Amino acid sequence: MKKEFRIKKNQDFQKVFQQGRSFANRQFVVYALAKEEQDFYRIGLSVSKKLGNAVTRNRIKRYIRQSILELKDQLIPGHDYVIIARKPAAEMDFFAVKNSLTHVFKVGRVLKNTKH
């Protein structure tokens, strides 16, 4: 994931938390904030130390980034997304993470090809 597609600054995270809308399942919480002036999406990741050691947290973040990469054509551009991993995400493999993220994005109606 390229640098310009990441949310790094705390103020950007706070803006998404305060002004965005959230949707969740057991494994992930996703906050989405529409940004009209932006023609691409940005992703911010939050994986708490409660989920495990650095190896576990980095694995979760790798899985999330790869899932986003594979879903990039379906995600609606012009949004900032903050993905927060919950406890069950620590025991999941890549395919479970991808399926779970796809489900959360469908719940939030931020995938292009969702038919709700």
N, CA, C and O atoms as CSV, one atom per row, in Angstrom:
chain,resi,resn,atom,element,x,y,z
A,1,MET,N,N,0.846,-1.178,0.000
A,1,MET,CA,C,0.000,0.000,0.000
A,1,MET,C,C,0.890,1.238,0.000
A,1,MET,O,O,1.760,1.384,0.858
A,2,LYS,N,N,0.671,2.121,-0.956
A,2,LYS,CA,C,1.515,3.296,-1.079
A,2,LYS,C,C,1.279,4.270,0.069
A,2,LYS,O,O,0.212,4.287,0.683
A,3,LYS,N,N,2.304,5.085,0.344
A,3,LYS,CA,C,2.233,5.991,1.489
A,3,LYS,C,C,1.074,6.961,1.429
A,3,LYS,O,O,0.455,7.249,2.454
A,4,GLU,N,N,0.766,7.474,0.237
A,4,GLU,CA,C,-0.311,8.466,0.153
A,4,GLU,C,C,-1.683,7.853,0.406
A,4,GLU,O,O,-2.660,8.580,0.587
A,5,PHE,N,N,-1.768,6.524,0.419
A,5,PHE,CA,C,-3.033,5.848,0.692
A,5,PHE,C,C,-3.193,5.472,2.165
A,5,PHE,O,O,-4.146,4.781,2.524
A,6,ARG,N,N,-2.269,5.920,3.023
A,6,ARG,CA,C,-2.333,5.591,4.438
A,6,ARG,C,C,-2.688,6.820,5.261
A,6,ARG,O,O,-2.329,7.945,4.913
A,7,ILE,N,N,-3.393,6.586,6.347
A,7,ILE,CA,C,-3.658,7.649,7.315
A,7,ILE,C,C,-2.620,7.465,8.418
A,7,ILE,O,O,-2.549,6.400,9.031
A,8,LYS,N,N,-1.823,8.486,8.670
A,8,LYS,CA,C,-0.766,8.390,9.655
A,8,LYS,C,C,-0.938,9.356,10.824
A,8,LYS,O,O,-0.592,9.035,11.960
A,9,LYS,N,N,-1.477,10.539,10.535
A,9,LYS,CA,C,-1.531,11.585,11.563
A,9,LYS,C,C,-2.710,11.371,12.506
A,9,LYS,O,O,-3.798,10.964,12.099
A,10,ASN,N,N,-2.454,11.661,13.781
A,10,ASN,CA,C,-3.480,11.499,14.805
A,10,ASN,C,C,-4.700,12.359,14.494
A,10,ASN,O,O,-5.831,11.920,14.703
A,11,GLN,N,N,-4.489,13.582,13.998
A,11,GLN,CA,C,-5.628,14.453,13.719
A,11,GLN,C,C,-6.507,13.892,12.609
A,11,GLN,O,O,-7.722,14.090,12.619
A,12,ASP,N,N,-5.895,13.188,11.644
A,12,ASP,CA,C,-6.688,12.540,10.593
A,12,ASP,C,C,-7.525,11.395,11.170
A,12,ASP,O,O,-8.690,11.224,10.810
A,13,PHE,N,N,-6.913,10.610,12.075
A,13,PHE,CA,C,-7.646,9.528,12.742
A,13,PHE,C,C,-8.827,10.106,13.527
A,13,PHE,O,O,-9.948,9.603,13.442
A,14,GLN,N,N,-8.561,11.165,14.289
A,14,GLN,CA,C,-9.602,11.767,15.129
A,14,GLN,C,C,-10.759,12.303,14.287
A,14,GLN,O,O,-11.923,12.183,14.670
A,15,LYS,N,N,-10.432,12.888,13.150
A,15,LYS,CA,C,-11.469,13.426,12.261
A,15,LYS,C,C,-12.382,12.312,11.768
A,15,LYS,O,O,-13.601,12.476,11.722
A,16,VAL,N,N,-11.790,11.177,11.398
A,16,VAL,CA,C,-12.582,10.034,10.927
A,16,VAL,C,C,-13.451,9.492,12.066
A,16,VAL,O,O,-14.620,9.168,11.855
A,17,PHE,N,N,-12.878,9.394,13.278
A,17,PHE,CA,C,-13.642,8.891,14.428
A,17,PHE,C,C,-14.821,9.805,14.750
A,17,PHE,O,O,-15.923,9.328,15.021
A,18,GLN,N,N,-14.591,11.118,14.719
A,18,GLN,CA,C,-15.623,12.054,15.157
A,18,GLN,C,C,-16.674,12.327,14.091
A,18,GLN,O,O,-17.855,12.463,14.411
A,19,GLN,N,N,-16.264,12.411,12.826
A,19,GLN,CA,C,-17.211,12.803,11.776
A,19,GLN,C,C,-17.676,11.632,10.915
A,19,GLN,O,O,-18.683,11.739,10.214
A,20,GLY,N,N,-16.955,10.522,10.963
A,20,GLY,CA,C,-17.299,9.386,10.111
A,20,GLY,C,C,-18.383,8.529,10.718
A,20,GLY,O,O,-18.803,8.735,11.856
A,21,ARG,N,N,-18.835,7.549,9.923
A,21,ARG,CA,C,-19.810,6.592,10.438
A,21,ARG,C,C,-19.107,5.256,10.628
A,21,ARG,O,O,-18.122,4.959,9.953
A,22,SER,N,N,-19.625,4.453,11.555
A,22,SER,CA,C,-18.948,3.198,11.855
A,22,SER,C,C,-19.871,2.015,11.582
A,22,SER,O,O,-21.096,2.123,11.643
A,23,PHE,N,N,-19.243,0.892,11.281
A,23,PHE,CA,C,-19.944,-0.370,11.117
A,23,PHE,C,C,-18.987,-1.452,11.562
A,23,PHE,O,O,-17.770,-1.279,11.495
A,24,ALA,N,N,-19.533,-2.571,12.016
A,24,ALA,CA,C,-18.667,-3.565,12.652
A,24,ALA,C,C,-19.228,-4.971,12.541
A,24,ALA,O,O,-20.407,-5.175,12.252
A,25,ASN,N,N,-18.347,-5.934,12.778
A,25,ASN,CA,C,-18.742,-7.307,13.050
A,25,ASN,C,C,-17.902,-7.767,14.238
A,25,ASN,O,O,-17.334,-6.927,14.937
A,26,ARG,N,N,-17.807,-9.050,14.486
A,26,ARG,CA,C,-17.086,-9.522,15.671
A,26,ARG,C,C,-15.595,-9.223,15.624
A,26,ARG,O,O,-14.977,-8.997,16.664
A,27,GLN,N,N,-15.011,-9.220,14.428
A,27,GLN,CA,C,-13.567,-9.114,14.319
A,27,GLN,C,C,-13.051,-7.702,14.054
A,27,GLN,O,O,-11.937,-7.369,14.458
A,28,PHE,N,N,-13.843,-6.869,13.382
A,28,PHE,CA,C,-13.356,-5.550,12.981
A,28,PHE,C,C,-14.410,-4.474,13.168
A,28,PHE,O,O,-15.612,-4.724,13.075
A,29,VAL,N,N,-13.917,-3.251,13.440
A,29,VAL,CA,C,-14.748,-2.057,13.409
A,29,VAL,C,C,-14.156,-1.189,12.310
A,29,VAL,O,O,-12.941,-1.000,12.250
A,30,VAL,N,N,-15.006,-0.664,11.444
A,30,VAL,CA,C,-14.532,0.209,10.366
A,30,VAL,C,C,-15.250,1.549,10.469
A,30,VAL,O,O,-16.477,1.614,10.539
A,31,TYR,N,N,-14.465,2.605,10.475
A,31,TYR,CA,C,-15.007,3.962,10.408
A,31,TYR,C,C,-14.761,4.468,8.996
A,31,TYR,O,O,-13.673,4.285,8.451
A,32,ALA,N,N,-15.763,5.102,8.402
A,32,ALA,CA,C,-15.628,5.643,7.049
A,32,ALA,C,C,-16.046,7.105,7.051
A,32,ALA,O,O,-17.072,7.475,7.623
A,33,LEU,N,N,-15.235,7.926,6.402
A,33,LEU,CA,C,-15.528,9.349,6.279
A,33,LEU,C,C,-15.395,9.740,4.820
A,33,LEU,O,O,-14.332,9.577,4.221
A,34,ALA,N,N,-16.478,10.259,4.244
A,34,ALA,CA,C,-16.447,10.681,2.838
A,34,ALA,C,C,-15.651,11.974,2.710
A,34,ALA,O,O,-15.819,12.898,3.506
A,35,LYS,N,N,-14.778,12.033,1.695
A,35,LYS,CA,C,-13.995,13.239,1.422
A,35,LYS,C,C,-14.141,13.545,-0.064
A,35,LYS,O,O,-13.545,12.882,-0.913
A,36,GLU,N,N,-14.936,14.550,-0.357
A,36,GLU,CA,C,-15.257,14.879,-1.742
A,36,GLU,C,C,-14.037,15.303,-2.556
A,36,GLU,O,O,-13.936,14.988,-3.742
A,37,GLU,N,N,-13.111,16.019,-1.916
A,37,GLU,CA,C,-11.961,16.572,-2.647
A,37,GLU,C,C,-10.892,15.522,-2.958
A,37,GLU,O,O,-9.900,15.823,-3.622
A,38,GLN,N,N,-11.089,14.313,-2.486
A,38,GLN,CA,C,-10.094,13.256,-2.606
A,38,GLN,C,C,-10.588,12.219,-3.611
A,38,GLN,O,O,-11.698,11.705,-3.477
A,39,ASP,N,N,-9.761,11.908,-4.624
A,39,ASP,CA,C,-10.229,10.953,-5.633
A,39,ASP,C,C,-9.643,9.556,-5.427
A,39,ASP,O,O,-9.657,8.737,-6.345
A,40,PHE,N,N,-9.134,9.283,-4.242
A,40,PHE,CA,C,-8.665,7.939,-3.877
A,40,PHE,C,C,-9.070,7.696,-2.428
A,40,PHE,O,O,-9.526,8.616,-1.749
A,41,TYR,N,N,-8.909,6.475,-1.955
A,41,TYR,CA,C,-9.232,6.195,-0.563
A,41,TYR,C,C,-7.949,6.104,0.248
A,41,TYR,O,O,-6.878,5.824,-0.290
A,42,ARG,N,N,-8.073,6.346,1.560
A,42,ARG,CA,C,-6.940,6.177,2.469
A,42,ARG,C,C,-7.355,5.225,3.583
A,42,ARG,O,O,-8.512,5.198,4.005
A,43,ILE,N,N,-6.388,4.449,4.045
A,43,ILE,CA,C,-6.645,3.448,5.080
A,43,ILE,C,C,-5.791,3.751,6.301
A,43,ILE,O,O,-4.604,4.056,6.186
A,44,GLY,N,N,-6.409,3.661,7.466
A,44,GLY,CA,C,-5.680,3.741,8.727
A,44,GLY,C,C,-5.937,2.459,9.504
A,44,GLY,O,O,-7.066,1.968,9.534
A,45,LEU,N,N,-4.910,1.918,10.127
A,45,LEU,CA,C,-5.042,0.666,10.874
A,45,LEU,C,C,-4.800,0.913,12.352
A,45,LEU,O,O,-3.927,1.694,12.729
A,46,SER,N,N,-5.575,0.245,13.177
A,46,SER,CA,C,-5.381,0.314,14.616
A,46,SER,C,C,-5.488,-1.103,15.169
A,46,SER,O,O,-6.543,-1.735,15.117
A,47,VAL,N,N,-4.358,-1.586,15.704
A,47,VAL,CA,C,-4.325,-2.919,16.306
A,47,VAL,C,C,-3.769,-2.760,17.715
A,47,VAL,O,O,-2.596,-2.431,17.890
A,48,SER,N,N,-4.595,-2.990,18.700
A,48,SER,CA,C,-4.245,-2.754,20.097
A,48,SER,C,C,-3.219,-3.761,20.611
A,48,SER,O,O,-3.121,-4.881,20.109
A,49,LYS,N,N,-2.460,-3.341,21.617
A,49,LYS,CA,C,-1.503,-4.246,22.254
A,49,LYS,C,C,-2.201,-5.380,22.982
A,49,LYS,O,O,-1.574,-6.389,23.305
A,50,LYS,N,N,-3.489,-5.228,23.242
A,50,LYS,CA,C,-4.253,-6.282,23.907
A,50,LYS,C,C,-4.402,-7.517,23.024
A,50,LYS,O,O,-4.708,-8.602,23.518
A,51,LEU,N,N,-4.187,-7.355,21.723
A,51,LEU,CA,C,-4.366,-8.468,20.793
A,51,LEU,C,C,-3.195,-9.436,20.775
A,51,LEU,O,O,-3.330,-10.556,20.280
A,52,GLY,N,N,-2.050,-9.029,21.303
A,52,GLY,CA,C,-0.902,-9.932,21.329
A,52,GLY,C,C,0.403,-9.174,21.211
A,52,GLY,O,O,0.449,-7.946,21.287
A,53,ASN,N,N,1.470,-9.949,21.023
A,53,ASN,CA,C,2.787,-9.326,20.916
A,53,ASN,C,C,2.966,-8.683,19.541
A,53,ASN,O,O,2.066,-8.732,18.703
A,54,ALA,N,N,4.132,-8.083,19.318
A,54,ALA,CA,C,4.378,-7.344,18.074
A,54,ALA,C,C,4.241,-8.234,16.844
A,54,ALA,O,O,3.748,-7.791,15.807
A,55,VAL,N,N,4.670,-9.469,16.956
A,55,VAL,CA,C,4.596,-10.397,15.825
A,55,VAL,C,C,3.131,-10.611,15.421
A,55,VAL,O,O,2.791,-10.560,14.239
A,56,THR,N,N,2.284,-10.847,16.405
A,56,THR,CA,C,0.863,-11.061,16.144
A,56,THR,C,C,0.217,-9.818,15.552
A,56,THR,O,O,-0.525,-9.904,14.573
A,57,ARG,N,N,0.497,-8.657,16.148
A,57,ARG,CA,C,-0.103,-7.408,15.665
A,57,ARG,C,C,0.339,-7.103,14.245
A,57,ARG,O,O,-0.476,-6.691,13.420
A,58,ASN,N,N,1.614,-7.299,13.951
A,58,ASN,CA,C,2.109,-7.032,12.601
A,58,ASN,C,C,1.504,-7.999,11.586
A,58,ASN,O,O,1.243,-7.616,10.445
A,59,ARG,N,N,1.279,-9.253,11.992
A,59,ARG,CA,C,0.653,-10.225,11.099
A,59,ARG,C,C,-0.769,-9.787,10.766
A,59,ARG,O,O,-1.190,-9.855,9.612
A,60,ILE,N,N,-1.506,-9.336,11.781
A,60,ILE,CA,C,-2.875,-8.863,11.551
A,60,ILE,C,C,-2.858,-7.694,10.573
A,60,ILE,O,O,-3.664,-7.646,9.645
A,61,LYS,N,N,-1.935,-6.746,10.780
A,61,LYS,CA,C,-1.855,-5.580,9.890
A,61,LYS,C,C,-1.479,-5.984,8.471
A,61,LYS,O,O,-1.999,-5.422,7.507
A,62,ARG,N,N,-0.581,-6.953,8.337
A,62,ARG,CA,C,-0.214,-7.459,7.002
A,62,ARG,C,C,-1.421,-8.063,6.305
A,62,ARG,O,O,-1.673,-7.789,5.132
A,63,TYR,N,N,-2.167,-8.890,7.035
A,63,TYR,CA,C,-3.359,-9.517,6.469
A,63,TYR,C,C,-4.377,-8.467,6.040
A,63,TYR,O,O,-4.981,-8.588,4.974
A,64,ILE,N,N,-4.573,-7.433,6.868
A,64,ILE,CA,C,-5.543,-6.384,6.535
A,64,ILE,C,C,-5.087,-5.644,5.286
A,64,ILE,O,O,-5.884,-5.406,4.378
A,65,ARG,N,N,-3.796,-5.275,5.234
A,65,ARG,CA,C,-3.283,-4.539,4.068
A,65,ARG,C,C,-3.442,-5.351,2.787
A,65,ARG,O,O,-3.835,-4.814,1.751
A,66,GLN,N,N,-3.138,-6.643,2.859
A,66,GLN,CA,C,-3.266,-7.495,1.669
A,66,GLN,C,C,-4.733,-7.635,1.258
A,66,GLN,O,O,-5.048,-7.653,0.068
A,67,SER,N,N,-5.618,-7.734,2.233
A,67,SER,CA,C,-7.052,-7.817,1.929
A,67,SER,C,C,-7.519,-6.549,1.235
A,67,SER,O,O,-8.274,-6.615,0.265
A,68,ILE,N,N,-7.078,-5.399,1.722
A,68,ILE,CA,C,-7.446,-4.123,1.110
A,68,ILE,C,C,-6.908,-4.062,-0.317
A,68,ILE,O,O,-7.589,-3.590,-1.228
A,69,LEU,N,N,-5.685,-4.542,-0.499
A,69,LEU,CA,C,-5.080,-4.545,-1.835
A,69,LEU,C,C,-5.930,-5.366,-2.803
A,69,LEU,O,O,-6.123,-4.970,-3.952
A,70,GLU,N,N,-6.437,-6.513,-2.337
A,70,GLU,CA,C,-7.252,-7.362,-3.199
A,70,GLU,C,C,-8.673,-6.810,-3.397
A,70,GLU,O,O,-9.342,-7.148,-4.373
A,71,LEU,N,N,-9.125,-5.965,-2.469
A,71,LEU,CA,C,-10.467,-5.384,-2.578
A,71,LEU,C,C,-10.443,-3.972,-3.154
A,71,LEU,O,O,-11.485,-3.322,-3.236
A,72,LYS,N,N,-9.264,-3.489,-3.557
A,72,LYS,CA,C,-9.118,-2.071,-3.913
A,72,LYS,C,C,-10.018,-1.628,-5.057
A,72,LYS,O,O,-10.456,-0.477,-5.085
A,73,ASP,N,N,-10.299,-2.511,-5.993
A,73,ASP,CA,C,-11.152,-2.122,-7.118
A,73,ASP,C,C,-12.626,-2.036,-6.720
A,73,ASP,O,O,-13.422,-1.403,-7.413
A,74,GLN,N,N,-12.986,-2.670,-5.610
A,74,GLN,CA,C,-14.376,-2.658,-5.159
A,74,GLN,C,C,-14.666,-1.533,-4.172
A,74,GLN,O,O,-15.816,-1.117,-4.028
A,75,LEU,N,N,-13.630,-1.035,-3.486
A,75,LEU,CA,C,-13.836,0.019,-2.489
A,75,LEU,C,C,-14.186,1.339,-3.167
A,75,LEU,O,O,-13.630,1.680,-4.211
A,76,ILE,N,N,-15.098,2.065,-2.570
A,76,ILE,CA,C,-15.496,3.361,-3.115
A,76,ILE,C,C,-14.395,4.379,-2.819
A,76,ILE,O,O,-14.030,4.565,-1.659
A,77,PRO,N,N,-13.860,5.041,-3.851
A,77,PRO,CA,C,-12.817,6.043,-3.609
A,77,PRO,C,C,-13.403,7.315,-2.994
A,77,PRO,O,O,-14.621,7.474,-2.911
A,78,GLY,N,N,-12.522,8.210,-2.567
A,78,GLY,CA,C,-12.986,9.455,-1.976
A,78,GLY,C,C,-13.410,9.292,-0.527
A,78,GLY,O,O,-14.218,10.074,-0.027
A,79,HIS,N,N,-12.877,8.290,0.150
A,79,HIS,CA,C,-13.185,8.045,1.558
A,79,HIS,C,C,-11.895,7.828,2.346
A,79,HIS,O,O,-10.874,7.416,1.796
A,80,ASP,N,N,-11.966,8.115,3.640
A,80,ASP,CA,C,-10.945,7.680,4.578
A,80,ASP,C,C,-11.558,6.546,5.395
A,80,ASP,O,O,-12.680,6.664,5.887
A,81,TYR,N,N,-10.819,5.452,5.536
A,81,TYR,CA,C,-11.284,4.314,6.320
A,81,TYR,C,C,-10.303,4.066,7.455
A,81,TYR,O,O,-9.091,4.062,7.241
A,82,VAL,N,N,-10.820,3.860,8.659
A,82,VAL,CA,C,-9.990,3.430,9.781
A,82,VAL,C,C,-10.505,2.064,10.192
A,82,VAL,O,O,-11.686,1.896,10.495
A,83,ILE,N,N,-9.601,1.087,10.197
A,83,ILE,CA,C,-9.962,-0.291,10.528
A,83,ILE,C,C,-9.371,-0.621,11.890
A,83,ILE,O,O,-8.162,-0.509,12.094
A,84,ILE,N,N,-10.221,-1.026,12.813
A,84,ILE,CA,C,-9.781,-1.398,14.148
A,84,ILE,C,C,-9.992,-2.899,14.313
A,84,ILE,O,O,-11.099,-3.404,14.129
A,85,ALA,N,N,-8.928,-3.600,14.659
A,85,ALA,CA,C,-9.014,-5.047,14.849
A,85,ALA,C,C,-9.484,-5.348,16.271
A,85,ALA,O,O,-9.029,-4.726,17.231
A,86,ARG,N,N,-10.392,-6.302,16.392
A,86,ARG,CA,C,-10.860,-6.763,17.696
A,86,ARG,C,C,-10.171,-8.088,18.037
A,86,ARG,O,O,-9.487,-8.682,17.204
A,87,LYS,N,N,-10.367,-8.530,19.271
A,87,LYS,CA,C,-9.676,-9.708,19.806
A,87,LYS,C,C,-9.724,-10.949,18.915
A,87,LYS,O,O,-8.680,-11.573,18.725
A,88,PRO,N,N,-10.878,-11.345,18.356
A,88,PRO,CA,C,-10.904,-12.579,17.550
A,88,PRO,C,C,-10.012,-12.529,16.309
A,88,PRO,O,O,-9.668,-13.578,15.764
A,89,ALA,N,N,-9.630,-11.337,15.850
A,89,ALA,CA,C,-8.788,-11.215,14.655
A,89,ALA,C,C,-7.407,-11.826,14.875
A,89,ALA,O,O,-6.736,-12.193,13.911
A,90,ALA,N,N,-6.981,-11.937,16.114
A,90,ALA,CA,C,-5.642,-12.469,16.417
A,90,ALA,C,C,-5.506,-13.940,16.027
A,90,ALA,O,O,-4.403,-14.392,15.718
A,91,GLU,N,N,-6.601,-14.689,16.035
A,91,GLU,CA,C,-6.530,-16.119,15.720
A,91,GLU,C,C,-6.896,-16.449,14.284
A,91,GLU,O,O,-6.979,-17.623,13.922
A,92,MET,N,N,-7.118,-15.432,13.460
A,92,MET,CA,C,-7.603,-15.681,12.106
A,92,MET,C,C,-6.473,-15.808,11.094
A,92,MET,O,O,-5.418,-15.191,11.237
A,93,ASP,N,N,-6.716,-16.630,10.054
A,93,ASP,CA,C,-5.759,-16.687,8.956
A,93,ASP,C,C,-6.143,-15.637,7.914
A,93,ASP,O,O,-7.141,-14.933,8.072
A,94,PHE,N,N,-5.352,-15.536,6.854
A,94,PHE,CA,C,-5.565,-14.466,5.871
A,94,PHE,C,C,-6.951,-14.513,5.238
A,94,PHE,O,O,-7.604,-13.479,5.103
A,95,PHE,N,N,-7.404,-15.700,4.850
A,95,PHE,CA,C,-8.676,-15.804,4.145
A,95,PHE,C,C,-9.841,-15.433,5.051
A,95,PHE,O,O,-10.824,-14.845,4.599
A,96,ALA,N,N,-9.730,-15.777,6.330
A,96,ALA,CA,C,-10.772,-15.392,7.286
A,96,ALA,C,C,-10.794,-13.876,7.472
A,96,ALA,O,O,-11.866,-13.280,7.574
A,97,VAL,N,N,-9.622,-13.255,7.517
A,97,VAL,CA,C,-9.538,-11.795,7.648
A,97,VAL,C,C,-10.173,-11.130,6.435
A,97,VAL,O,O,-10.950,-10.185,6.571
A,98,LYS,N,N,-9.836,-11.630,5.244
A,98,LYS,CA,C,-10.378,-11.034,4.021
A,98,LYS,C,C,-11.903,-11.175,3.973
A,98,LYS,O,O,-12.604,-10.218,3.641
A,99,ASN,N,N,-12.416,-12.357,4.303
A,99,ASN,CA,C,-13.861,-12.568,4.301
A,99,ASN,C,C,-14.560,-11.673,5.318
A,99,ASN,O,O,-15.626,-11.122,5.048
A,100,SER,N,N,-13.947,-11.537,6.489
A,100,SER,CA,C,-14.522,-10.716,7.537
A,100,SER,C,C,-14.542,-9.239,7.128
A,100,SER,O,O,-15.540,-8.551,7.338
A,101,LEU,N,N,-13.441,-8.754,6.546
A,101,LEU,CA,C,-13.391,-7.365,6.086
A,101,LEU,C,C,-14.396,-7.119,4.961
A,101,LEU,O,O,-15.052,-6.078,4.926
A,102,THR,N,N,-14.514,-8.073,4.050
A,102,THR,CA,C,-15.491,-7.951,2.969
A,102,THR,C,C,-16.898,-7.833,3.551
A,102,THR,O,O,-17.707,-7.024,3.098
A,103,HIS,N,N,-17.173,-8.653,4.562
A,103,HIS,CA,C,-18.487,-8.611,5.216
A,103,HIS,C,C,-18.734,-7.242,5.850
A,103,HIS,O,O,-19.815,-6.674,5.693
A,104,VAL,N,N,-17.740,-6.709,6.562
A,104,VAL,CA,C,-17.912,-5.406,7.221
A,104,VAL,C,C,-18.137,-4.310,6.185
A,104,VAL,O,O,-18.992,-3.444,6.373
A,105,PHE,N,N,-17.375,-4.341,5.094
A,105,PHE,CA,C,-17.537,-3.329,4.051
A,105,PHE,C,C,-18.917,-3.427,3.396
A,105,PHE,O,O,-19.508,-2.411,3.029
A,106,LYS,N,N,-19.427,-4.652,3.253
A,106,LYS,CA,C,-20.771,-4.820,2.698
A,106,LYS,C,C,-21.822,-4.271,3.649
A,106,LYS,O,O,-22.784,-3.634,3.220
A,107,VAL,N,N,-21.636,-4.521,4.949
A,107,VAL,CA,C,-22.560,-3.993,5.957
A,107,VAL,C,C,-22.588,-2.467,5.888
A,107,VAL,O,O,-23.649,-1.854,6.007
A,108,GLY,N,N,-21.428,-1.863,5.699
A,108,GLY,CA,C,-21.343,-0.403,5.628
A,108,GLY,C,C,-21.649,0.165,4.261
A,108,GLY,O,O,-21.636,1.382,4.074
A,109,ARG,N,N,-21.928,-0.709,3.298
A,109,ARG,CA,C,-22.241,-0.303,1.920
A,109,ARG,C,C,-21.163,0.591,1.305
A,109,ARG,O,O,-21.466,1.620,0.701
A,110,VAL,N,N,-19.911,0.186,1.466
A,110,VAL,CA,C,-18.811,0.951,0.846
A,110,VAL,C,C,-18.120,0.159,-0.253
A,110,VAL,O,O,-17.081,0.583,-0.760
A,111,LEU,N,N,-18.681,-0.982,-0.627
A,111,LEU,CA,C,-18.175,-1.722,-1.772
A,111,LEU,C,C,-19.040,-1.372,-2.981
A,111,LEU,O,O,-20.256,-1.223,-2.860
A,112,LYS,N,N,-18.404,-1.241,-4.151
A,112,LYS,CA,C,-19.115,-0.805,-5.347
A,112,LYS,C,C,-20.181,-1.788,-5.803
A,112,LYS,O,O,-21.257,-1.379,-6.238
A,113,ASN,N,N,-19.890,-3.082,-5.707
A,113,ASN,CA,C,-20.812,-4.066,-6.285
A,113,ASN,C,C,-21.752,-4.699,-5.266
A,113,ASN,O,O,-22.228,-5.814,-5.478
A,114,THR,N,N,-22.027,-4.006,-4.164
A,114,THR,CA,C,-22.986,-4.564,-3.211
A,114,THR,C,C,-24.397,-4.263,-3.672
A,114,THR,O,O,-24.705,-3.152,-4.102
A,115,LYS,N,N,-25.242,-5.264,-3.576
A,115,LYS,CA,C,-26.624,-5.109,-4.012
A,115,LYS,C,C,-27.527,-5.210,-2.793
A,115,LYS,O,O,-27.999,-6.294,-2.451
A,116,HIS,N,N,-27.767,-4.072,-2.135
A,116,HIS,CA,C,-28.635,-4.032,-0.948
A,116,HIS,C,C,-29.906,-3.319,-1.280
A,116,HIS,O,O,-30.775,-3.174,-0.421
